[in-house]
């Protein structure tokens, strides 16, 4: 029953809620530079990526990032999408929020203790 539940969640949010989020963020960052917009999305992705899986956070936020980048006219859509995606991979404050987080935590912990020995 939980198989692909994150994908369904991301798809369910992609209709109206993400349009509302995209419009709100566009209003907030209108007229700002590309680095301010990137910092906004990096912070948002880092916060969301800590609580839900990386796949779901990417499904939810990457279309918003692309939409805001195109509407705001900064011209760096690829830079914003790639920066946000890389931060999504690094957002791991809560190691048990998803299976990939738990797996990466166990691997890094194992490597750390092997290096100490």
C-alpha positions as CSV (number, residue, x, y, z in Angstrom):
1,X,0.0,0.0,0.0
2,X,2.9,2.4,0.6
3,X,4.6,1.5,-2.6
4,X,5.0,4.7,-4.7
5,X,3.1,6.7,-2.0
6,X,5.5,9.5,-2.4
7,X,5.0,9.7,-6.1
8,X,1.2,9.9,-5.6
9,X,1.7,12.6,-3.0
10,X,3.8,14.6,-5.4
11,X,1.4,14.2,-8.2
12,X,-1.6,15.1,-6.1
13,X,0.1,18.4,-5.0
14,X,1.2,19.3,-8.5
15,X,-2.2,20.6,-9.6
16,X,-3.4,23.5,-7.5
17,X,-1.3,23.7,-4.4
18,X,2.0,24.1,-6.3
19,X,0.5,26.8,-8.5
20,X,-0.3,28.7,-5.3
21,X,3.2,28.1,-3.9
22,X,4.8,29.2,-7.2
23,X,2.7,32.4,-7.3
24,X,3.6,33.3,-3.7
25,X,7.3,32.7,-4.2
26,X,7.2,34.6,-7.5
27,X,5.7,37.6,-5.7
28,X,8.3,37.4,-2.9
29,X,11.4,37.2,-5.2
30,X,10.1,39.5,-7.9
31,X,13.0,41.8,-8.9
32,X,15.6,40.0,-6.9
33,X,18.9,38.6,-8.3
34,X,19.5,35.0,-9.3
35,X,21.5,34.3,-6.1
36,X,18.7,35.5,-3.8
37,X,16.2,33.3,-5.7
38,X,18.7,30.4,-5.5
39,X,19.1,30.9,-1.8
40,X,15.4,31.0,-1.3
41,X,14.9,27.7,-3.1
42,X,17.9,26.1,-1.5
43,X,16.6,26.9,2.0
44,X,13.1,25.7,1.1
45,X,14.4,22.4,-0.4
46,X,16.7,21.9,2.5
47,X,13.8,22.3,5.0
48,X,11.4,20.1,3.1
49,X,14.0,17.5,2.2
50,X,14.7,16.9,5.9
51,X,11.1,15.8,6.6
52,X,10.1,14.0,3.5
53,X,11.9,11.8,1.1
54,X,14.1,13.2,-1.6
55,X,12.0,11.9,-4.4
56,X,8.9,13.6,-3.1
57,X,10.6,16.9,-2.3
58,X,12.0,16.9,-5.8
59,X,8.6,16.1,-7.4
60,X,7.1,18.9,-5.4
61,X,9.6,21.7,-5.7
62,X,11.5,21.2,-9.0
63,X,8.4,22.3,-11.1
64,X,8.0,25.3,-8.8
65,X,11.6,26.2,-9.3
66,X,11.3,26.0,-13.0
67,X,8.1,27.9,-13.1
68,X,9.4,30.7,-10.9
69,X,12.6,31.0,-12.8
70,X,10.7,31.3,-16.1
71,X,8.2,33.8,-14.8
72,X,10.7,36.0,-12.9
73,X,12.8,36.3,-16.1
74,X,16.2,35.8,-14.4
75,X,17.3,33.6,-17.3
76,X,19.1,31.0,-15.2
77,X,16.5,28.2,-15.0
78,X,19.0,25.4,-15.3
79,X,21.2,26.9,-12.6
80,X,18.3,27.2,-10.2
81,X,17.0,23.7,-10.9
82,X,20.4,22.1,-10.6
83,X,21.3,23.9,-7.4
84,X,18.0,23.0,-5.8
85,X,18.4,19.4,-6.9
86,X,21.9,19.1,-5.4
87,X,20.7,20.5,-2.1
88,X,17.9,18.0,-2.2
89,X,20.5,15.2,-2.2
90,X,22.3,16.8,0.7
91,X,19.3,17.5,2.9
92,X,19.6,14.9,5.6
93,X,19.0,16.4,9.0
94,X,16.6,13.7,10.0
95,X,18.2,10.4,9.0
96,X,15.0,8.4,9.5
97,X,12.7,10.6,7.3
98,X,13.1,8.2,4.4
99,X,14.7,4.9,3.5
100,X,17.4,6.6,1.3
101,X,18.3,8.9,4.3
102,X,18.6,5.9,6.6
103,X,20.7,4.0,4.1
104,X,23.1,6.9,3.5
105,X,23.4,7.5,7.3
106,X,24.2,3.8,7.9
107,X,26.8,3.8,5.1
108,X,28.5,7.0,6.2
109,X,28.5,5.9,9.9
110,X,30.1,2.6,8.8
111,X,32.7,4.4,6.7
112,X,33.5,6.7,9.6
113,X,34.1,3.9,12.0
114,X,36.1,1.9,9.5
115,X,38.3,5.0,9.0
116,X,38.8,5.4,12.7
117,X,39.9,1.8,13.1
